[in-house]
Amino acid sequence: MINVKVDQKEIDKAVREITKRTGGFTEKLKQEVYKSALNIESRAKLNVTSNGAVDNGRLRASITSEVDPAYPSANVHTTVFYAPYIEFGTGLYAKEYLSDKPSDLKKYAMEFFVNGKGRMPARPFLFPASEVERPKLLKRLKDLNI
């Protein structure tokens, strides 16, 4: 029979060290996610301005980011009811814009489908901002040194 004896002080020390290291990682992760949320928000506002979708600035002003202080998560969104119609377009324009998009985005866009007779071209602003930021965030996360 083999007996292994481990000093409780050593276990406590190891637990403290692991907690300290993972706590640091969590904070760095939160900072990177929050940074990306602000970058997406800023780029989306620029996209709205540059694609002709702003009439009175309401859409641009409504784009905000919210962070969850307890978790490394953030949400960039707009509260303007017509934002999805500008993002995706309507009718055949929406169909054309969404043709090469992932199925989850198509499914989301279909929530705003009315009758397929719309005539407004897509003027995407939010999803392109997210797509530009995604690889940057992934790179920064890979570069984290813990």
Steps between C-alpha positions, in 0.01 A plus 500: 500500500623848415405792716534856384498777751439855383552796727176703526705821498634407156150432371377833635795676340431335163131593517588863580743510207250352255231740620734795465599402147151423376365815664755700304399322183133573560570871548713514184231312311235745620715795393548357151129424457405848622757657267352309207148609592607864493681445170190340347282781629732766354535327163124441475439871558751585229339247266157653553639842421689388190229282344236770481268347757501800734224747450476670837772314690255299706629162384863595555427637845311185598796265442639413842704235671426346836739288700427244766729576796468146632601323179718563198207583276363803324208590278505760222152591383262767384158577638359654182222280360599557137868407544461139372334624182795729435749228593349227283295694246152390402346275236734379227778720634493313831500168317803606296691638800437193713573243228857430614452564871505233773172323570467644852514853357243410235274355767531819706434719197186301418347626824458833316363355178163649420383416149806497274384802304730757660718721284768622736861392433703361787728753667677276750672668790500280812588153373787625280642684802485177695666303221790746484555479875466122545846402365661784692346379824602141432858609435513705820361206697764268357768752592396518864784386721387356827 
